[in-house]
Amino acid sequence: MLVDTHCHLDAAEFDADRDSVAQAALAAGVGRIVIPAVERANFGAVTSLCRDYSACAAAYGIHPLYVDRAREEDLDALGETLDREQPLAVGEIGLDRHVDPRDDARQEFWFAAQLQLARERDLPVLLHVRRAVDPVLKHLRRSRVPGGIAHAFNGSRQQADEFIKLGFKLGFGGAMSFPGSRRIRELAATLPIDAIVLETDAPDIPPAWRVGRRNSPDQLARIAEVLAELRGTTPAEIAAATTANALAVLPGLARLH
């Protein structure tokens, strides 16, 4: 079994064929799909999707690219949702230093507030860390949440080691399928295998063989093959290791049947 630890199956890009996308993922051996919310407005959609599809499990959070339109009462709604739905994690949360213009202070306020919600509930977090690895690490050292996943990791080996020390796994997906992604491929090949989980970020970050097209969770099987090739092992061994890692860092996955 494979676990897609980051997939936005609730996105509008899947509205026309969500059932067939979910079925294709199962047929490809993807037995668990983690669906992170990105703002209060889609908490309900994520909840409904995870009730409709038994392989899917929810996380709830407010993404850094959505904090400009978030309101303070959304934090209360997030806390209530976390308590009511008992999700896998708080996420997708974090910092993004790539977009411009942006409000760094507002992003940091929302990130810190959501880390506090996670710590109070002993929940792991799903992190967005685009060009913001060091400031994210700074907040994690302060908050001491119980681990989680650094989604779409693209930092240095030293930064990777810091996440690992804090109890985090690192998410790898389509980006490592491009020969030009040297740093990501080197990390995927050399990090301890128990630090790695797989993801698609579908419908985003399509792998090399789907450039310009919608990404989907069934592509995780081929992404696992890429990781196996980089590490000189078999896809079966990659599936076993990364699934064990996902279950270790997201204990709530074990509740799914």
One Martini backbone bead per residue (centre of mass of N, CA, C, O) as a GRO file, in nm:
protein
  257
    1MET     BB    1   0.098   0.035   0.019
    2LEU     BB    2   0.004   0.371  -0.035
    3VAL     BB    3   0.073   0.720   0.072
    4ASP     BB    4  -0.095   1.022   0.036
    5THR     BB    5   0.009   1.309   0.226
    6HIS     BB    6  -0.082   1.516  -0.031
    7CYS     BB    7  -0.423   1.602  -0.126
    8HIS     BB    8  -0.659   1.802  -0.331
    9LEU     BB    9  -0.951   1.648  -0.389
   10ASP     BB   10  -1.146   1.909  -0.345
   11ALA     BB   11  -1.086   2.036  -0.594
   12ALA     BB   12  -1.220   2.165  -0.882
   13GLU     BB   13  -1.053   1.981  -1.082
   14PHE     BB   14  -1.245   1.719  -0.963
   15ASP     BB   15  -1.557   1.754  -1.013
   16ALA     BB   16  -1.602   1.571  -1.282
   17ASP     BB   17  -1.402   1.297  -1.160
   18ARG     BB   18  -1.361   1.194  -0.862
   19ASP     BB   19  -1.434   0.895  -0.862
   20SER     BB   20  -1.222   0.802  -1.075
   21VAL     BB   21  -0.976   0.906  -0.923
   22ALA     BB   22  -1.011   0.732  -0.670
   23GLN     BB   23  -1.012   0.457  -0.817
   24ALA     BB   24  -0.730   0.486  -0.948
   25ALA     BB   25  -0.574   0.497  -0.686
   26LEU     BB   26  -0.651   0.221  -0.578
   27ALA     BB   27  -0.548   0.061  -0.830
   28ALA     BB   28  -0.242   0.182  -0.766
   29GLY     BB   29  -0.216   0.144  -0.430
   30VAL     BB   30  -0.375   0.383  -0.290
   31GLY     BB   31  -0.493   0.358   0.045
   32ARG     BB   32  -0.410   0.665   0.121
   33ILE     BB   33  -0.556   1.003   0.170
   34VAL     BB   34  -0.452   1.327   0.232
   35ILE     BB   35  -0.669   1.610   0.326
   36PRO     BB   36  -0.601   1.944   0.311
   37ALA     BB   37  -0.690   2.228   0.425
   38VAL     BB   38  -0.692   2.608   0.351
   39GLU     BB   39  -0.982   2.696   0.465
   40ARG     BB   40  -1.280   2.750   0.603
   41ALA     BB   41  -1.449   2.713   0.332
   42ASN     BB   42  -1.327   2.389   0.311
   43PHE     BB   43  -1.398   2.212   0.554
   44GLY     BB   44  -1.664   2.076   0.457
   45ALA     BB   45  -1.554   1.940   0.201
   46VAL     BB   46  -1.348   1.761   0.343
   47THR     BB   47  -1.540   1.612   0.525
   48SER     BB   48  -1.722   1.489   0.305
   49LEU     BB   49  -1.508   1.340   0.145
   50CYS     BB   50  -1.413   1.154   0.390
   51ARG     BB   51  -1.697   1.016   0.404
   52ASP     BB   52  -1.714   0.910   0.100
   53TYR     BB   53  -1.398   0.827   0.134
   54SER     BB   54  -1.228   0.580   0.303
   55ALA     BB   55  -0.920   0.664   0.216
   56CYS     BB   56  -0.980   0.935   0.350
   57ALA     BB   57  -0.811   1.210   0.527
   58ALA     BB   58  -0.808   1.476   0.754
   59ALA     BB   59  -0.716   1.823   0.746
   60TYR     BB   60  -0.681   2.141   0.933
   61GLY     BB   61  -0.641   2.473   0.781
   62ILE     BB   62  -0.446   2.782   0.716
   63HIS     BB   63  -0.309   2.901   0.456
   64PRO     BB   64  -0.080   3.144   0.378
   65LEU     BB   65  -0.244   3.230   0.103
   66TYR     BB   66  -0.526   3.283   0.302
   67VAL     BB   67  -0.484   3.506   0.535
   68ASP     BB   68  -0.590   3.774   0.407
   69ARG     BB   69  -0.907   3.648   0.437
   70ALA     BB   70  -0.890   3.604   0.724
   71ARG     BB   71  -1.045   3.557   1.041
   72GLU     BB   72  -1.044   3.536   1.376
   73GLU     BB   73  -1.290   3.332   1.387
   74ASP     BB   74  -1.143   3.101   1.233
   75LEU     BB   75  -0.996   2.986   1.478
   76ASP     BB   76  -1.245   2.885   1.624
   77ALA     BB   77  -1.340   2.701   1.394
   78LEU     BB   78  -1.090   2.524   1.393
   79GLY     BB   79  -1.106   2.421   1.683
   80GLU     BB   80  -1.389   2.293   1.652
   81THR     BB   81  -1.311   2.099   1.422
   82LEU     BB   82  -1.089   1.943   1.567
   83ASP     BB   83  -1.280   1.837   1.795
   84ARG     BB   84  -1.503   1.701   1.614
   85GLU     BB   85  -1.321   1.533   1.381
   86GLN     BB   86  -1.048   1.410   1.442
   87PRO     BB   87  -0.786   1.456   1.293
   88LEU     BB   88  -0.467   1.402   1.185
   89ALA     BB   89  -0.426   1.726   1.143
   90VAL     BB   90  -0.265   2.034   1.100
   91GLY     BB   91  -0.375   2.153   0.780
   92GLU     BB   92  -0.240   2.383   0.588
   93ILE     BB   93   0.061   2.519   0.714
   94GLY     BB   94   0.262   2.834   0.726
   95LEU     BB   95   0.509   2.957   0.490
   96ASP     BB   96   0.550   3.227   0.227
   97ARG     BB   97   0.837   3.369   0.031
   98HIS     BB   98   0.736   3.390  -0.283
   99VAL     BB   99   0.527   3.580  -0.269
  100ASP     BB  100   0.415   3.890  -0.448
  101PRO     BB  101   0.279   4.029  -0.234
  102ARG     BB  102   0.320   4.036   0.135
  103ASP     BB  103   0.244   3.932   0.487
  104ASP     BB  104   0.451   3.824   0.718
  105ALA     BB  105   0.312   3.886   0.989
  106ARG     BB  106   0.045   3.745   0.926
  107GLN     BB  107   0.156   3.467   0.874
  108GLU     BB  108   0.287   3.430   1.157
  109PHE     BB  109   0.036   3.454   1.327
  110TRP     BB  110  -0.117   3.208   1.203
  111PHE     BB  111   0.095   2.998   1.254
  112ALA     BB  112   0.122   3.022   1.562
  113ALA     BB  113  -0.179   2.972   1.629
  114GLN     BB  114  -0.189   2.683   1.499
  115LEU     BB  115   0.031   2.554   1.667
  116GLN     BB  116  -0.121   2.584   1.931
  117LEU     BB  117  -0.360   2.404   1.859
  118ALA     BB  118  -0.186   2.151   1.817
  119ARG     BB  119  -0.056   2.133   2.095
  120GLU     BB  120  -0.323   2.118   2.265
  121ARG     BB  121  -0.401   1.837   2.081
  122ASP     BB  122  -0.163   1.659   1.987
  123LEU     BB  123  -0.092   1.750   1.684
  124PRO     BB  124   0.008   1.733   1.389
  125VAL     BB  125   0.173   1.883   1.097
  126LEU     BB  126   0.116   2.053   0.783
  127LEU     BB  127   0.372   2.193   0.579
  128HIS     BB  128   0.442   2.513   0.449
  129VAL     BB  129   0.791   2.597   0.298
  130ARG     BB  130   0.825   2.834   0.094
  131ARG     BB  131   1.107   2.995   0.131
  132ALA     BB  132   1.079   2.914   0.482
  133VAL     BB  133   1.248   2.726   0.666
  134ASP     BB  134   1.374   2.889   0.900
  135PRO     BB  135   1.113   3.024   1.016
  136VAL     BB  136   0.971   2.759   1.068
  137LEU     BB  137   1.176   2.640   1.266
  138LYS     BB  138   1.150   2.860   1.476
  139HIS     BB  139   0.854   2.794   1.550
  140LEU     BB  140   0.895   2.495   1.626
  141ARG     BB  141   1.088   2.542   1.867
  142ARG     BB  142   0.866   2.694   2.031
  143SER     BB  143   0.611   2.485   2.015
  144ARG     BB  144   0.633   2.171   2.014
  145VAL     BB  145   0.517   1.979   1.826
  146PRO     BB  146   0.420   1.639   1.721
  147GLY     BB  147   0.508   1.687   1.450
  148GLY     BB  148   0.529   1.587   1.092
  149ILE     BB  149   0.511   1.757   0.765
  150ALA     BB  150   0.726   1.857   0.504
  151HIS     BB  151   0.608   1.985   0.236
  152ALA     BB  152   0.778   1.995  -0.039
  153PHE     BB  153   1.079   1.957  -0.003
  154ASN     BB  154   1.359   2.231  -0.052
  155GLY     BB  155   1.613   2.202   0.113
  156SER     BB  156   1.863   2.133   0.301
  157ARG     BB  157   2.031   1.904   0.477
  158GLN     BB  158   2.040   2.065   0.738
  159GLN     BB  159   1.736   2.126   0.744
  160ALA     BB  160   1.641   1.838   0.742
  161ASP     BB  161   1.774   1.758   1.011
  162GLU     BB  162   1.604   1.953   1.183
  163PHE     BB  163   1.332   1.826   1.131
  164ILE     BB  164   1.402   1.544   1.234
  165LYS     BB  165   1.465   1.633   1.529
  166LEU     BB  166   1.144   1.735   1.549
  167GLY     BB  167   0.969   1.484   1.412
  168PHE     BB  168   0.997   1.490   1.098
  169LYS     BB  169   0.882   1.458   0.780
  170LEU     BB  170   0.949   1.430   0.424
  171GLY     BB  171   0.813   1.551   0.126
  172PHE     BB  172   0.775   1.360  -0.181
  173GLY     BB  173   0.746   1.411  -0.544
  174GLY     BB  174   0.737   1.527  -0.862
  175ALA     BB  175   1.003   1.697  -0.848
  176MET     BB  176   1.203   1.434  -0.849
  177SER     BB  177   1.151   1.367  -1.170
  178PHE     BB  178   1.358   1.590  -1.235
  179PRO     BB  179   1.679   1.617  -1.337
  180GLY     BB  180   1.714   1.929  -1.240
  181SER     BB  181   1.646   1.833  -0.934
  182ARG     BB  182   1.913   1.789  -0.759
  183ARG     BB  183   1.857   1.837  -0.459
  184ILE     BB  184   1.610   1.660  -0.428
  185ARG     BB  185   1.742   1.397  -0.534
  186GLU     BB  186   1.964   1.383  -0.323
  187LEU     BB  187   1.782   1.364  -0.079
  188ALA     BB  188   1.616   1.115  -0.167
  189ALA     BB  189   1.883   0.929  -0.180
  190THR     BB  190   2.020   1.009   0.135
  191LEU     BB  191   1.817   0.996   0.324
  192PRO     BB  192   1.661   0.863   0.555
  193ILE     BB  193   1.401   0.654   0.503
  194ASP     BB  194   1.247   0.738   0.782
  195ALA     BB  195   1.202   1.055   0.655
  196ILE     BB  196   1.003   0.952   0.423
  197VAL     BB  197   0.740   1.080   0.218
  198LEU     BB  198   0.458   1.070   0.012
  199GLU     BB  199   0.338   1.277  -0.272
  200THR     BB  200   0.141   1.506  -0.492
  201ASP     BB  201  -0.047   1.773  -0.471
  202ALA     BB  202  -0.304   1.738  -0.587
  203PRO     BB  203  -0.317   1.910  -0.888
  204ASP     BB  204  -0.026   1.962  -0.830
  205ILE     BB  205   0.289   1.895  -0.905
  206PRO     BB  206   0.371   1.761  -1.162
  207PRO     BB  207   0.525   1.536  -1.318
  208ALA     BB  208   0.721   1.494  -1.593
  209TRP     BB  209   0.480   1.317  -1.742
  210ARG     BB  210   0.261   1.586  -1.663
  211VAL     BB  211   0.315   1.834  -1.805
  212GLY     BB  212   0.036   2.053  -1.813
  213ARG     BB  213  -0.117   1.867  -1.613
  214ARG     BB  214  -0.303   1.702  -1.409
  215ASN     BB  215  -0.278   1.592  -1.106
  216SER     BB  216  -0.276   1.261  -0.937
  217PRO     BB  217  -0.283   1.000  -0.706
  218ASP     BB  218  -0.198   0.763  -0.908
  219GLN     BB  219   0.105   0.877  -0.944
  220LEU     BB  220   0.248   0.756  -0.691
  221ALA     BB  221   0.363   0.494  -0.808
  222ARG     BB  222   0.571   0.633  -0.997
  223ILE     BB  223   0.709   0.799  -0.779
  224ALA     BB  224   0.814   0.551  -0.627
  225GLU     BB  225   0.996   0.457  -0.858
  226VAL     BB  226   1.185   0.697  -0.851
  227LEU     BB  227   1.286   0.654  -0.563
  228ALA     BB  228   1.398   0.372  -0.610
  229GLU     BB  229   1.606   0.453  -0.821
  230LEU     BB  230   1.764   0.661  -0.646
  231ARG     BB  231   1.816   0.421  -0.411
  232GLY     BB  232   1.846   0.124  -0.518
  233THR     BB  233   1.551  -0.005  -0.519
  234THR     BB  234   1.226  -0.101  -0.453
  235PRO     BB  235   0.899  -0.029  -0.466
  236ALA     BB  236   0.817  -0.211  -0.229
  237GLU     BB  237   1.012  -0.086  -0.023
  238ILE     BB  238   0.904   0.201  -0.045
  239ALA     BB  239   0.614   0.145   0.037
  240ALA     BB  240   0.672   0.028   0.317
  241ALA     BB  241   0.834   0.267   0.436
  242THR     BB  242   0.642   0.513   0.377
  243THR     BB  243   0.398   0.399   0.523
  244ALA     BB  244   0.526   0.372   0.801
  245ASN     BB  245   0.590   0.674   0.826
  246ALA     BB  246   0.301   0.781   0.807
  247LEU     BB  247   0.192   0.624   1.055
  248ALA     BB  248   0.390   0.750   1.260
  249VAL     BB  249   0.317   1.068   1.206
  250LEU     BB  250  -0.002   0.960   1.148
  251PRO     BB  251  -0.186   0.783   1.359
  252GLY     BB  252  -0.483   0.821   1.239
  253LEU     BB  253  -0.460   0.620   0.998
  254ALA     BB  254  -0.532   0.359   1.170
  255ARG     BB  255  -0.853   0.419   1.167
  256LEU     BB  256  -0.864   0.318   0.899
  257HIS     BB  257  -1.041   0.071   0.663
   0.00000   0.00000   0.00000
